[in-house]
Amino acid sequence: MTYRVRNIGIAVALAIVAALLTSFYVTNYKRHVQRGEDHVTVLVAKHDIPVGTAGSDAVGMVSATEVPRRSVVPGSVSNTDEIKSLVASQETFAGEQITTQRFSPLAQTGVQGQLRGNLRAFQVEGDQNQLLAGTLKNDDHVDLVAAVTVHTNGNDVLFSRILLRDLRVLQAPSGPPPGSKLTGSSGQSSSALLAMTDNQAQKFQWLLANTNSSSTAAWHLELRPVTHAADSPDHLDSVNTVLSDGLSPGARRVFGH
């Protein structure tokens, strides 16, 4: 009798343990299912976001919505700050969740990721003095000052002016070799990559095609201040304005003006 009672007790204990384990499993499964049904906030595309879209622009192309937790895709974004400084490296279609996998830092997209709208990348070749080689750095801003000869009234007249302003440097020219002097590098060719609008590029191309490429006086880049940059009023300079500028009225009369 004692043997049978012991076996019955063991069986009852095992049944209780099995019941507890089953109850624990069922409870955890219910919690998992309930957690999957919880709603969380994610960002979705209101319309297609094409490749190359700046994150700052994509911010206005998304909206927040709530989806079940089980429907959240890996890398989903819930805050626009997560993509504001990035650029779209893959297209996101309307209704899709915004994910970090489809956006990349600008540095990873190269020059093209820094262009948008009517901006273009324009590579300019010139000597190291023209391009401020050794001084110019990426993301600096420059003006283009140029001199153009115009044939008028049977004479060639040289005019100069600031042709383009506030151009961003995408890739600065390499500096002169160690030990060399920049002042002796006017014959050494170099190049710089500038961001300019399509209209500015057209104007620059006209300048390059209508000036003597061998003349170092045809055009130069000039570096703009980092902060509080200001522009003087636009004007043309010729031999007359250069020689008469700043003269007293009497001196101007002597000069003939």
HUMOCOR-V291062 format. One record per residue. N is the residue number from 1. PHI is phi in degrees with one decimal (* if undefined). OMEGA is omega in radians with two decimals (999 if undefined). Layout:
# HUMOCOR-V291062
n->N phi->PHI omega->OMEGA
n->N phi->PHI omega->OMEGA
This chain:
# HUMOCOR-V291062
n->1 phi->* omega->3.14
n->2 phi->-61.9 omega->-3.14
n->3 phi->-64.9 omega->-3.13
n->4 phi->-66.6 omega->3.12
n->5 phi->-62.9 omega->3.13
n->6 phi->-64.8 omega->3.13
n->7 phi->-63.8 omega->3.12
n->8 phi->-63.7 omega->3.13
n->9 phi->-62.8 omega->3.11
n->10 phi->-63.3 omega->-3.13
n->11 phi->-63.1 omega->3.12
n->12 phi->-63.7 omega->3.13
n->13 phi->-63.0 omega->3.12
n->14 phi->-63.8 omega->3.12
n->15 phi->-64.4 omega->3.12
n->16 phi->-64.4 omega->3.11
n->17 phi->-60.9 omega->3.13
n->18 phi->-62.0 omega->3.13
n->19 phi->-64.6 omega->3.12
n->20 phi->-64.9 omega->3.13
n->21 phi->-62.4 omega->3.13
n->22 phi->-63.9 omega->3.12
n->23 phi->-63.3 omega->3.12
n->24 phi->-63.0 omega->3.13
n->25 phi->-64.1 omega->-3.11
n->26 phi->-63.2 omega->3.13
n->27 phi->-62.3 omega->3.13
n->28 phi->-64.2 omega->3.14
n->29 phi->-64.8 omega->3.11
n->30 phi->-61.6 omega->3.11
n->31 phi->-62.6 omega->3.13
n->32 phi->-62.9 omega->3.14
n->33 phi->-64.7 omega->3.14
n->34 phi->-63.9 omega->3.11
n->35 phi->-65.0 omega->3.11
n->36 phi->-65.3 omega->3.13
n->37 phi->-85.7 omega->3.07
n->38 phi->-59.1 omega->-3.14
n->39 phi->-100.1 omega->3.11
n->40 phi->-125.8 omega->-3.10
n->41 phi->-91.2 omega->3.06
n->42 phi->-134.3 omega->3.06
n->43 phi->-99.7 omega->3.08
n->44 phi->-126.5 omega->-3.13
n->45 phi->-77.1 omega->3.08
n->46 phi->-73.6 omega->3.02
n->47 phi->-153.2 omega->-3.04
n->48 phi->-56.9 omega->3.07
n->49 phi->-111.6 omega->-3.06
n->50 phi->-73.6 omega->3.08
n->51 phi->-60.3 omega->3.12
n->52 phi->93.5 omega->3.12
n->53 phi->-70.0 omega->3.10
n->54 phi->-66.3 omega->3.14
n->55 phi->-58.1 omega->3.12
n->56 phi->-63.9 omega->3.07
n->57 phi->-82.2 omega->-3.13
n->58 phi->-64.7 omega->3.13
n->59 phi->-55.7 omega->3.13
n->60 phi->-82.3 omega->-3.10
n->61 phi->-109.4 omega->-3.11
n->62 phi->-126.8 omega->3.06
n->63 phi->-142.3 omega->3.14
n->64 phi->-86.9 omega->3.09
n->65 phi->-146.9 omega->3.12
n->66 phi->-107.0 omega->3.12
n->67 phi->-132.8 omega->3.05
n->68 phi->-59.1 omega->-3.10
n->69 phi->-55.6 omega->-3.12
n->70 phi->-67.9 omega->-3.12
n->71 phi->-95.4 omega->-3.13
n->72 phi->-72.6 omega->-3.13
n->73 phi->-85.8 omega->3.14
n->74 phi->-59.2 omega->3.12
n->75 phi->79.2 omega->-3.11
n->76 phi->-61.8 omega->-3.07
n->77 phi->-111.6 omega->3.11
n->78 phi->-115.8 omega->-3.10
n->79 phi->-134.7 omega->-3.09
n->80 phi->-64.6 omega->3.12
n->81 phi->-62.0 omega->-3.11
n->82 phi->-71.3 omega->-3.11
n->83 phi->-119.2 omega->-3.00
n->84 phi->-57.6 omega->-3.08
n->85 phi->-98.7 omega->-3.10
n->86 phi->-108.7 omega->3.09
n->87 phi->-139.0 omega->-3.10
n->88 phi->-67.9 omega->3.12
n->89 phi->-100.9 omega->3.05
n->90 phi->-137.0 omega->-3.12
n->91 phi->-74.0 omega->3.02
n->92 phi->-113.6 omega->-3.07
n->93 phi->-90.6 omega->-3.11
n->94 phi->-55.2 omega->3.12
n->95 phi->91.7 omega->3.13
n->96 phi->-79.9 omega->3.09
n->97 phi->-71.9 omega->3.08
n->98 phi->-79.9 omega->-3.13
n->99 phi->-127.7 omega->3.13
n->100 phi->-68.3 omega->3.14
n->101 phi->-66.3 omega->-3.09
n->102 phi->-99.5 omega->3.09
n->103 phi->-128.7 omega->-3.11
n->104 phi->-136.5 omega->3.02
n->105 phi->-62.6 omega->-3.14
n->106 phi->-55.7 omega->-3.08
n->107 phi->-60.9 omega->-3.11
n->108 phi->-82.0 omega->-3.12
n->109 phi->-94.6 omega->3.12
n->110 phi->73.8 omega->-3.07
n->111 phi->-62.3 omega->-3.06
n->112 phi->-59.8 omega->3.13
n->113 phi->-69.7 omega->-3.14
n->114 phi->-95.6 omega->-3.12
n->115 phi->-109.0 omega->3.03
n->116 phi->-157.8 omega->-3.14
n->117 phi->60.5 omega->-3.10
n->118 phi->-94.1 omega->3.10
n->119 phi->-77.1 omega->3.11
n->120 phi->-132.5 omega->3.03
n->121 phi->-96.4 omega->-3.06
n->122 phi->-124.1 omega->-3.14
n->123 phi->-90.6 omega->-3.06
n->124 phi->-116.1 omega->3.09
n->125 phi->-106.3 omega->3.11
n->126 phi->-168.8 omega->3.10
n->127 phi->-80.2 omega->-3.01
n->128 phi->-68.2 omega->3.06
n->129 phi->-70.9 omega->3.14
n->130 phi->-60.1 omega->-3.02
n->131 phi->-97.1 omega->-3.14
n->132 phi->56.0 omega->-3.12
n->133 phi->-60.4 omega->-3.10
n->134 phi->91.1 omega->3.10
n->135 phi->-109.3 omega->-3.07
n->136 phi->-69.8 omega->3.10
n->137 phi->-125.9 omega->3.06
n->138 phi->-56.9 omega->3.13
n->139 phi->76.7 omega->2.95
n->140 phi->-66.8 omega->3.07
n->141 phi->-122.1 omega->-3.03
n->142 phi->-133.0 omega->2.92
n->143 phi->-108.4 omega->3.06
n->144 phi->-112.7 omega->3.07
n->145 phi->-104.4 omega->-3.02
n->146 phi->-137.1 omega->3.05
n->147 phi->-123.4 omega->-3.07
n->148 phi->-129.9 omega->3.10
n->149 phi->-89.2 omega->-3.13
n->150 phi->-116.7 omega->3.10
n->151 phi->-87.6 omega->-3.11
n->152 phi->-140.6 omega->3.14
n->153 phi->52.6 omega->3.08
n->154 phi->79.2 omega->-3.13
n->155 phi->-125.0 omega->3.02
n->156 phi->-92.1 omega->-3.13
n->157 phi->-116.3 omega->-3.12
n->158 phi->-93.9 omega->3.08
n->159 phi->-118.3 omega->3.04
n->160 phi->-132.3 omega->3.11
n->161 phi->-167.9 omega->2.98
n->162 phi->-77.7 omega->-3.03
n->163 phi->-84.7 omega->-3.13
n->164 phi->-135.6 omega->-3.11
n->165 phi->-125.0 omega->2.95
n->166 phi->56.6 omega->3.07
n->167 phi->-89.4 omega->3.13
n->168 phi->-85.7 omega->3.12
n->169 phi->-87.9 omega->3.09
n->170 phi->-82.0 omega->3.09
n->171 phi->-138.8 omega->-3.12
n->172 phi->-76.0 omega->3.08
n->173 phi->-69.4 omega->3.08
n->174 phi->-69.9 omega->-3.13
n->175 phi->-74.4 omega->3.11
n->176 phi->-65.8 omega->3.13
n->177 phi->-57.9 omega->3.11
n->178 phi->-55.2 omega->3.13
n->179 phi->91.2 omega->3.14
n->180 phi->-90.0 omega->-3.14
n->181 phi->-106.6 omega->-3.14
n->182 phi->-61.7 omega->-3.09
n->183 phi->-67.4 omega->-3.14
n->184 phi->-101.7 omega->-3.02
n->185 phi->-108.6 omega->-3.06
n->186 phi->-65.1 omega->3.14
n->187 phi->-93.9 omega->-3.10
n->188 phi->-90.8 omega->-3.07
n->189 phi->-78.4 omega->3.09
n->190 phi->-148.2 omega->3.13
n->191 phi->-147.8 omega->3.09
n->192 phi->-136.7 omega->3.11
n->193 phi->-107.5 omega->-3.07
n->194 phi->-115.3 omega->3.02
n->195 phi->-94.7 omega->3.11
n->196 phi->-148.4 omega->3.10
n->197 phi->-70.3 omega->3.12
n->198 phi->-61.6 omega->3.11
n->199 phi->-68.7 omega->3.09
n->200 phi->-64.1 omega->3.11
n->201 phi->-62.5 omega->3.12
n->202 phi->-64.3 omega->3.13
n->203 phi->-67.2 omega->3.12
n->204 phi->-64.3 omega->3.13
n->205 phi->-62.8 omega->3.08
n->206 phi->-61.0 omega->3.13
n->207 phi->-59.4 omega->-3.11
n->208 phi->-63.9 omega->-3.10
n->209 phi->-80.4 omega->-3.05
n->210 phi->-119.7 omega->3.03
n->211 phi->-127.1 omega->3.13
n->212 phi->-74.1 omega->-3.06
n->213 phi->-63.2 omega->-3.13
n->214 phi->-86.1 omega->-3.12
n->215 phi->-91.1 omega->3.12
n->216 phi->-76.0 omega->-3.14
n->217 phi->-92.3 omega->-3.04
n->218 phi->-66.3 omega->-3.14
n->219 phi->-158.1 omega->3.07
n->220 phi->-146.3 omega->2.94
n->221 phi->-88.7 omega->3.06
n->222 phi->-127.6 omega->-3.03
n->223 phi->-78.2 omega->3.12
n->224 phi->-91.7 omega->3.07
n->225 phi->-62.7 omega->3.11
n->226 phi->-70.7 omega->-3.13
n->227 phi->-128.8 omega->3.06
n->228 phi->55.7 omega->3.08
n->229 phi->-68.5 omega->3.13
n->230 phi->-131.0 omega->-3.12
n->231 phi->-116.6 omega->3.01
n->232 phi->-72.6 omega->3.09
n->233 phi->-58.9 omega->3.12
n->234 phi->-66.4 omega->3.07
n->235 phi->-160.1 omega->3.06
n->236 phi->-97.5 omega->3.02
n->237 phi->-113.9 omega->3.05
n->238 phi->-134.0 omega->3.13
n->239 phi->-59.7 omega->-3.13
n->240 phi->-66.5 omega->-3.10
n->241 phi->-70.3 omega->-3.14
n->242 phi->-65.7 omega->-3.08
n->243 phi->-79.4 omega->-3.06
n->244 phi->-97.8 omega->-3.09
n->245 phi->-62.3 omega->3.11
n->246 phi->87.1 omega->-3.14
n->247 phi->-76.4 omega->3.06
n->248 phi->-72.1 omega->3.11
n->249 phi->-55.2 omega->3.12
n->250 phi->-64.5 omega->3.13
n->251 phi->-66.2 omega->3.11
n->252 phi->-63.3 omega->3.12
n->253 phi->-66.8 omega->3.08
n->254 phi->-61.7 omega->3.13
n->255 phi->-70.8 omega->3.12
n->256 phi->103.6 omega->-3.13
n->257 phi->-132.1 omega->999
